[in-house]
Amino acid sequence: MMELKSLSKSFDGKPAIVDLSLAVEDDEYLTLLGPSGSGKTTLLRLMAGLDRPDGGQILLNGEDVTYRPTHTRGLGFVQQNYALFPHMTVEDNVGFGLVNRLIDPVTDGAEVRRRVAEMLELVGLEGLGGRMVGQISGGQKQRVSLARTLITQPKVCLLDEPLGALDANLRERMTIELRKIREALGVTFFHVTGNESEAIAMGDRMIVLDDGRAVQIDAPDVVFDTPATVRVARFLNAYNVFSGTSEGGVFTSGDLRLPVPPGVRAESAAVHFDKAVILKGDAKPDEGAAIKATFVASEFMGSKVVYFFRRASGGMVEVERHLSSSDPEVFEAGQEVTLNWNAADTLFYDADGGLIPPVKVKGAA
Ligand SMILES: Nc1ncnc2c1ncn2[C@@H]1O[C@H](COP(=O)(O)OP(=O)(O)OP(=O)(O)O)[C@@H](O)[C@H]1O
């Protein structure tokens, strides 16, 4: 098990990691999601021993490794740019770490070949061992990079945006394969991503990093159902967020009016893209939340369609429909609609952006 205790790191007086604590369990798939500049790479570099923290501790199985050199930590690091040797074959790249490591190098050529072949098979590269790195595709380079790290049998494997350079199709396939490879080896993966769908699909748990702080650590479905802060809700790219004010038990944002428990001062409301129904013309909304909007555009994205509307009171709203549940609806540009959802599906956030724990309120279905 790896434990991070109150880690902090600043660059030129500007905090990059702030008081971050986390326990990474054995045999788990953790994803770290955060916007650009939130400190993801910095955190990985601290864990790997490539940078020193200003404060805090890193423990590996109870042992303090905070200032131990990288190669003694038993960690693997798959870097963003693959960092392969272009003048070597795939086989030599994969075997390199095994042959050249400082501690316990493998010197028996037959043993190296056997382990390289085993690893190439695991990552789906059998038959390509003799190719030069320049003669394989981006997705294959990604696998070589992974194989090269995994062959050294790390206890924890750090992956810095490992699928970032791949096209959407390949990324989807590798998402499934990474999970399978991890499960086959029983090694812990700590996978950094800026992509929210990747974080949901891959991990047993996800950590959301915002401005150097771990603002939420939970199972992916919990993060998606109840983002801990309004910034997380925005960042997940799955919620419409409305800024407003609360008075006398009512939250108001333009024409949106929603009951909130007395004394609650919500300043933002968020509703998931897939919660609203779209009512055309004069159709009366159900009780609950309703806003007037006009149709702007729609976008087909594989198994779903996303509709974009402009609110009468300003700002854009998105509604998502999964095509397995209905055929796509057709709207004309500028067509007036009412977006209507169950008030109980709304999350509220306070002035500091913190989630107000959901409670049943009057008017909610
Ligand atoms: N060596 C450095 N010197 C000075 N500032 C740095 C250094 N490394 C990172 N930073 C700063 O620390 C903050 C966090 O950077 P980091 O690279 O960890 O973010 P990130 O979440 O990995 O971003 P991205 O997704 O864009 O790679 C940023 O403000 C960055 O400018």
The ligand as an SDF file (V2000), in Angstrom:
LIG
                    3D

 31 33  0  0  0  0  0  0  0  0999 V2000
    9.0190   22.8390  -12.9170 N   0  0  0  0  0  0  0  0  0  0  0  0
    8.0800   23.7600  -12.6960 C   0  0  0  0  0  0  0  0  0  0  0  0
    8.4060   25.0480  -12.4340 N   0  0  0  0  0  0  0  0  0  0  0  0
    7.4830   25.9930  -12.1800 C   0  0  0  0  0  0  0  0  0  0  0  0
    6.1540   25.7480  -12.1690 N   0  0  0  0  0  0  0  0  0  0  0  0
    5.7530   24.4810  -12.4310 C   0  0  0  0  0  0  0  0  0  0  0  0
    6.6810   23.4260  -12.7010 C   0  0  0  0  0  0  0  0  0  0  0  0
    5.9750   22.2760  -12.9100 N   0  0  0  0  0  0  0  0  0  0  0  0
    4.6710   22.6000  -12.7810 C   0  0  0  0  0  0  0  0  0  0  0  0
    4.5190   23.9170  -12.4880 N   0  0  0  0  0  0  0  0  0  0  0  0
    3.2470   24.6190  -12.2250 C   0  0  0  0  0  0  0  0  0  0  0  0
    2.5250   23.8530  -11.2740 O   0  0  0  0  0  0  0  0  0  0  0  0
    1.1300   23.8130  -11.6210 C   0  0  0  0  0  0  0  0  0  0  0  0
    0.6790   22.3610  -11.8430 C   0  0  0  0  0  0  0  0  0  0  0  0
    1.3110   21.8690  -13.0230 O   0  0  0  0  0  0  0  0  0  0  0  0
    1.1610   20.3720  -13.5300 P   0  0  0  0  0  0  0  0  0  0  0  0
    2.0270   20.1780  -14.7250 O   0  0  0  0  0  0  0  0  0  0  0  0
    1.3620   19.4530  -12.3840 O   0  0  0  0  0  0  0  0  0  0  0  0
   -0.3810   20.3500  -13.9510 O   0  0  0  0  0  0  0  0  0  0  0  0
   -1.1970   19.2320  -14.7780 P   0  0  0  0  0  0  0  0  0  0  0  0
   -2.4800   19.0430  -14.0670 O   0  0  0  0  0  0  0  0  0  0  0  0
   -0.3180   18.0330  -14.9860 O   0  0  0  0  0  0  0  0  0  0  0  0
   -1.4350   19.9830  -16.1570 O   0  0  0  0  0  0  0  0  0  0  0  0
   -1.5990   19.3810  -17.6690 P   0  0  0  0  0  0  0  0  0  0  0  0
   -2.8830   18.5950  -17.6790 O   0  0  0  0  0  0  0  0  0  0  0  0
   -1.6910   20.6350  -18.4900 O   0  0  0  0  0  0  0  0  0  0  0  0
   -0.3690   18.5510  -17.9530 O   0  0  0  0  0  0  0  0  0  0  0  0
    0.9700   24.6880  -12.8530 C   0  0  0  0  0  0  0  0  0  0  0  0
    0.5960   25.9730  -12.4210 O   0  0  0  0  0  0  0  0  0  0  0  0
    2.3700   24.7000  -13.4460 C   0  0  0  0  0  0  0  0  0  0  0  0
    2.5860   25.8920  -14.1690 O   0  0  0  0  0  0  0  0  0  0  0  0
  1  2  1  0
  2  3  1  0
  2  7  2  0
  3  4  2  0
  4  5  1  0
  5  6  2  0
  6  7  1  0
  6 10  1  0
  7  8  1  0
  8  9  2  0
  9 10  1  0
 10 11  1  0
 11 12  1  0
 11 30  1  0
 12 13  1  0
 13 14  1  0
 13 28  1  0
 14 15  1  0
 15 16  1  0
 16 17  2  0
 16 18  1  0
 16 19  1  0
 19 20  1  0
 20 21  2  0
 20 22  1  0
 20 23  1  0
 23 24  1  0
 24 25  2  0
 24 26  1  0
 24 27  1  0
 28 29  1  0
 28 30  1  0
 30 31  1  0
M  END
$$$$
